[in-house]
Amino acid sequence: MAGHSQWANIKHRKALVDSKRSKLWSKLSKAIIVAAKLGGGDPSTNIRLRTAILDAKAVSLPKDNIDRAIKKGTGELDGGDVEEVLYEGYGPGGVAILCDIMTDNRNRTAPEIRKLFDNHGGNLGSTNCVAYLFDRKGLISVSKSAVELEKLMEVALENGAEDITESESGYEVTCPTDVYTELVDALEAAQIALESKQVTRIPTMSVEVDSDTAVSVMKLLEKLEDHDDVQSVATNVNFTVQQLESYPS
């Protein structure tokens, strides 16, 4: 889990400071549209929408953009023809890769994603070829300098957390998706600074790869994440700290 979440955190922080902010905003707007389309436009009764709005606010998506996305999802405005698709495949070395996609044109997106896999030593697979290796969870990272472990455990476990693990850099809290927003709210109310927070796919079993394969996998992950229709990417590779630090960000 540590390598997976560290990769996600690196890319999350990078997206906030580079020229890709507008692309990130577009992806978050799609997530809001789909959430409102599936569960209605009231975040108090639509947990998925509330989570999408929380993620959007975390990267300063303007309120007007959020409101427009909700109205597109509920049909009050045009532009809500976005659907959610899960693409599965294998990366270099046969590692598992999942892509959460939101698109208004599957016929365009599918060949583009397939080409990215093909060009980077992987291949797009069939339905459920690797999805069974992952669980969808809330994942929250906290720096060791932000809180004592005892306090973190007290607040997290009282508010639905399933597990807390410790790494060199900090703590990782996992939880079911249906308590994610409540857990985030509780941690922030306790004045615990969160390094990152996300609903993501966590591998039930991780694999390790050599340094050359790790670089090839990271290149593919980065290209996939850069695609306009890709919301998030998950892999079952447990990257080492050295592999992550040596990869150019």
N, C-alpha and C positions, 0 to 999 in steps of 0.2 A: 504493500500500500504506500509506503513512504516514497518510493521512486515515482510512482504514478502521481501522487498529489504534489510532489515537489515540481514535477514537470508542469502540471496544471497551474501551480502558483507562479512559476517563472513567466509563463505565457500570459497569465492574468495581469501581472504587474506590468509587463512589457506593453500590453495593449492600452494601458492607461496613460502612457507617456509618449507613445509614438504616433505616427500619422494614421494609424488604423482606427483611431477613435470613432470616426464617422461610420466605418464598417461595423464596429462593435455595436454602435447605437442601432444600426439597421437590423442586426441580428436580434438584439433585445426587443426591438419593436415587433419583429415577427413572433417572438416567444409570447409577447402580450396578446397579439392578435389571435394566435392559436388557443391560448388559455381562455380568452374571452369567448371565442367561438365554441369551445367545448363545454364550458361551465358557466357562461353568463358574465356580465360586466361588473358584478359586485364582489370586490375582493374580500369582504367580510364573510361571504358564503362560498367563495371560490378560492380554495387554498392554493391551487396552482397559479391562479392569476395574482394572488397576493405575493407569492414567491417571485414571479416574474417582475412584478413592480418593485419589489425589494432589491432584486438584482440590478434593475435599471437605475434606481435611485443611487445605488452604490457607486455607479460610474457617471453620475450627474446627467443622466438623460433628462432633458427638459420636461416639465410637467405637461406642456402642450403636446409634446410628442407622445407621451404616455396616454393622454386622454384621447388623442386621435387614433392610436393603435387599438384602444379598447373599443371605440366606436366602429372601427373597421371590423373587429372581431364579432361584434353584436349585430352588424349589418346596418348600422346607422349611417355609415359612410362606405363608399366604394373602396376596394382594395383588400378585402378580407379573404380572397381566394388563395389561402395558404394552407398547405397540408403538412402533416408530420410523417416522416418516414425514417426507418432505422436501416442503415446500410452496414453490412458486416463483411469482413474480409481478413486476409492474412498479409502481414508485413514481411520484411526481410527476416529470414530465419524461421518463418512460419509462425511468428507471434500473432496473437489475436488483436484485432482492431475493430472498434465500433464507432460509427459516425451517426450522431443525431442530426437529422436533416429537417429543415423547414423550407419548402419550395412551392412556387406557384406553377411549376412546369417540370414534372418528373422526366419527361422526354428529353429535356435539356440537361437536367442535373445528373441523371444516371450515367450517361456516357462520359461526362466530365469527371465524375468521381472515379469511374473505372480507369480512365486514362491516367489519373494521378497515381492510383495503385500500380498500374502497369509500368509507368515511367520510373518508379522508385522501388522496384524489386519486390512488389507484392501482387496480390490479385483479389478482386472483389469476389465474395463468396455468395452462397445461397442463404435463404432465410434460416435462422437459428444455427448457422454453422459455428458461431462463436458466442452468441448472445447468452447462452446458458452458463457461460463462465463468469458472468458479471451480475451483481446486484445493484439496483438503483438506490442510492442513499444520499442523505445530506452529509456533507463533509466540511468541517470547520477547522481552520488552522489557527493556532494561537502561539505567539512567541513566548519563550520561557521568561523573558524579561517583563511580560505583561501581567503575569499572575502566578501565584504559588499553586502547585499541583493540587493541594488539598482544597483550596477554594474553588478551583476549576471543576474538580470532581463533584463537589457539593452542589454547585449550581447546575452543572450539566446533567448529572444523574437524576436530579429532582425534576428536570424538565424534559425527560424523554430520551436522553442520550443512550445509545447502546454500548458504546465502547470508547475508551480514551487510551491512545497509545502515545508513547514518548519517543522522540528521535533526537538527534544531535541538536537540531535547530529549534525544536519546540514540541508542541502537543497537537495531536489530531483527534478530533471528536467526530464520531459517526453517529447517525440517527436515522430512523425511518423518515421517509419523505413527508408523511402527514404531520410530523411534529417539528419540521425544520424551521418554519417561520417563528413558531413559539419559542423554540430553543435559542434562535438568534436573538430574539427580543429579550429573553431572560438574561443572556450573557451580556448584552449591551447595557441592560438596565443595571447589572451588577458592576458596570464600568470596567468590563474586561475587553481590552482592545483586540479585535479580531484581525488577523493577518490576511485571511481570505475566507470566503464562504461560498458554497455552491452546492447545487444538487447535481450529482454526477454518477457515473457507473464505476463501481469499485470491483476489481477482480476478486473472485473467491479463492483463486490460486494464482500466484505470480510465478514468472519464469525469469531467469537471468540470462543475459547474452554477453558476448565478448564486446570489446570496445568498438571494433569496426562495425559490427552489426548494430550496436547501440546508436552510432552516428547515422547509419542508414535509416533506422526506424525513426529517429528524431526528425530527420529531413522530411520523411513522409508525413509524420504527424503535423509538422509545421505547415506543409503545403495543404494538407486537408483542412486545418484550422483556418487557413487564409481564404478558403473558398467562401463565397458570399452566402451559400445556402447551408453551410455546416455550422450548427449551433455549438457542438462540443464533440470532442474525440476522446476515446478511452482505449487504453491498451493494458495487457496483462504483464508487460515488462516491468520488472523492478530495477529501475536504473540505479546505479551506484552514485554516490555523491561525486566521485571523481569524473564519472561519465557526464553528469549534468554540468559540472563546473567547466569542463573542457569544451562543451558545445557552445559555439558562438551565439550570443543572444542578440 
